Amino acid sequence: QVQVVESGGGLVQPGGSLRLSCEASGSRSSFNVMGWYRQAPGEQREVVAQIHVSGNTNYADSVKGRFTISRNIHMTMVYLQMNNLKPEDTAVYYCNARSPGGEVWGQGTQVTVSS
């Protein structure tokens, strides 16, 4: 059974940077889209960034120019480089991986931006 596991969250000051990682394990990846979502307290989960097997990417307007999503060639790892972090970026960040057979979610990693 395929699982995805996030790592790299933590506490950072405004203006700082963090890099999140997501690893897919359990079987050879057949994912065609991997992405990051986030959910702040009292808010709905929202998409942050996605990357397709083609390499195409898309970002939420709120993170464009600050966050960068990347992957390895096998689509078994996906990363989110977050720069110039703001307090409103505070949330639990979830990794999502999609294949024609369905999708998998990670458990989430907390990102807190505070001075």
Summary of the structure (lengths in Angstrom):
residues: 115
radius of gyration: 13.4
end to end distance: 40.3
largest distance: 42.9
contacts: 341
relative contact order: 0.33
helix: 3%
strand: 54%
